[in-house]
Amino acid sequence: MSFKNAALYFSPSAGSTVIDRVSGSNGTIYETLNGNLYTDNTLSTIVGRIAISQTIFDINDTNLSGVFETTGQSTLYLPNGTLLYTFSGQTIKIGNNYVFPLAQYTFNITNATGIYQPMYGQITIISTDVPTELRVFNLALKWRQSH
C-alpha cells in the first residue's frame, strides 16, 4: 500500500462545510472549519472529513501590513485512521476568509492513528480556487523503518 502522491480535495465554500468563527480579545479570531474530503476535484466522491482549527492574530492590522499571523492544526479523518498536522504562517484576508498567500505550502505530519500510525511524511496543500474554492492535499507518506 502506497500513499506517495495520493491526493485529497476539500472546498471551504462547499455547502457541506461548516465554518465557526469566534472573535477573541485584542483582535484575535478563533476559527474552525469542518467539511468533506473528496477523491476527485469535481467533489463527487466523499472519502472522509477534515477538521481545521486555527487562531488568527492581530485582525485589527495594527502594523498596517495586511498580513496576519496564523497557527493551528488540521486533522484528516479517513476510513482507516487519521492524519494530523500543525501549521503556522502568515495569512491574508480575501473577502471574509483568511488564507495563506502562497498557492502551495507543505507541513509535516505530527500525529496519526490506525493504518497511518506507522507512517511519517508531509502534506502539500495547493489552493486552486478556480472555478470554485478548492484545496488539494497531496500526501507524501512513508513507512517508518523498524530497528
C-alpha positions in Angstrom: 0.0 0.0 0.0 1.5 3.3 -1.0 0.4 6.8 -0.1 3.0 8.7 -2.0 1.5 11.4 -4.1 -2.1 10.5 -3.2 -4.4 13.5 -3.5 -7.5 14.5 -1.4 -9.7 17.5 -2.1 -11.6 20.0 0.1 -13.7 23.0 -0.6 -14.2 25.6 2.1 -17.1 27.1 0.1 -18.9 23.7 -0.3 -22.4 23.5 1.1 -21.3 20.7 3.5 -18.5 22.8 5.0 -19.3 24.4 8.4 -17.2 27.4 9.4 -17.4 28.7 13.0 -15.6 31.9 13.9 -15.3 33.4 17.4 -13.8 36.8 18.0 -11.5 37.0 21.0 -9.9 39.9 22.8 -7.2 42.1 21.3 -8.1 41.4 17.6 -7.8 37.6 17.7 -10.1 35.2 15.9 -10.6 31.5 16.7 -11.9 29.6 13.7 -12.9 26.0 13.0 -13.8 24.5 9.6 -15.3 21.1 9.2 -16.1 19.6 5.8 -15.9 16.6 3.5 -12.8 15.2 1.9 -13.1 14.0 -1.7 -11.1 11.7 -4.0 -11.6 14.0 -7.0 -11.6 17.7 -8.0 -15.2 17.6 -9.0 -16.1 16.9 -5.3 -18.3 13.9 -6.3 -16.8 11.1 -4.2 -16.5 11.6 -0.4 -13.6 9.7 1.2 -13.6 11.3 4.7 -13.8 14.5 6.6 -11.4 17.3 7.6 -11.4 19.4 10.8 -9.3 22.6 10.8 -8.8 24.7 14.0 -6.9 27.9 13.7 -6.1 31.1 15.6 -5.6 34.3 13.6 -3.8 37.2 15.4 -4.0 41.0 15.0 -7.0 41.1 12.7 -7.1 44.9 13.6 -3.9 45.1 11.4 -2.1 47.4 13.9 1.0 47.2 11.8 -1.0 48.1 8.6 0.7 45.3 6.6 -2.4 43.3 5.6 -0.7 40.2 6.8 -1.8 38.2 9.8 0.0 35.5 11.9 -2.0 32.3 11.9 -1.4 29.0 13.8 -3.4 25.8 14.1 -3.9 22.2 13.3 -5.8 20.1 10.7 -7.0 16.5 11.1 -7.9 14.4 8.1 -10.4 11.7 9.1 -10.1 8.8 6.7 -11.8 5.3 6.8 -8.8 3.5 8.3 -7.4 6.2 10.6 -6.5 9.9 10.9 -3.6 12.2 9.9 -2.8 15.4 11.8 -0.5 18.2 11.0 0.1 21.6 12.7 0.7 24.8 10.8 1.9 28.2 11.3 2.4 31.1 8.9 1.2 34.4 7.6 -2.3 34.7 6.1 -4.0 37.5 4.2 -7.7 38.4 4.1 -9.7 37.8 1.0 -13.4 38.7 1.4 -14.3 37.3 4.8 -11.7 34.5 4.8 -8.1 34.4 5.9 -6.0 32.4 3.5 -2.3 31.6 3.0 -1.0 34.0 0.4 1.1 31.4 -1.5 -0.7 28.9 -3.7 1.3 26.0 -2.2 2.6 25.2 1.3 3.9 22.0 2.9 3.6 20.8 6.5 4.9 17.7 8.3 2.6 15.0 9.7 2.7 15.4 13.5 0.4 12.5 14.5 -1.5 9.6 13.0 -3.9 6.8 14.0 -5.0 3.5 12.5 -3.1 2.3 9.5 -1.3 5.7 9.2 0.3 5.4 12.6 3.5 3.7 11.3 4.0 6.4 8.8 5.5 9.8 8.5 5.8 12.4 5.8 4.3 15.6 4.5 1.1 17.1 3.2 1.5 19.7 0.5 -1.6 21.9 0.1 -2.3 23.6 -3.2 -5.0 26.3 -3.4 -6.6 26.5 -6.9 -9.8 28.5 -6.2 -10.8 28.3 -9.9 -13.7 28.0 -10.7 -14.6 27.0 -7.0 -12.7 27.5 -3.8 -10.6 24.3 -3.6 -7.7 22.9 -1.6 -5.8 19.9 -2.9 -4.0 17.8 -0.2 -1.1 15.9 -1.8 0.1 13.2 0.7 3.7 12.0 0.6 3.8 9.4 3.4 6.4 6.8 4.0 6.5 3.7 6.3 8.7 4.1 9.4 11.6 1.7 9.4 11.8 -0.9 12.1 15.0 -1.1 14.0 
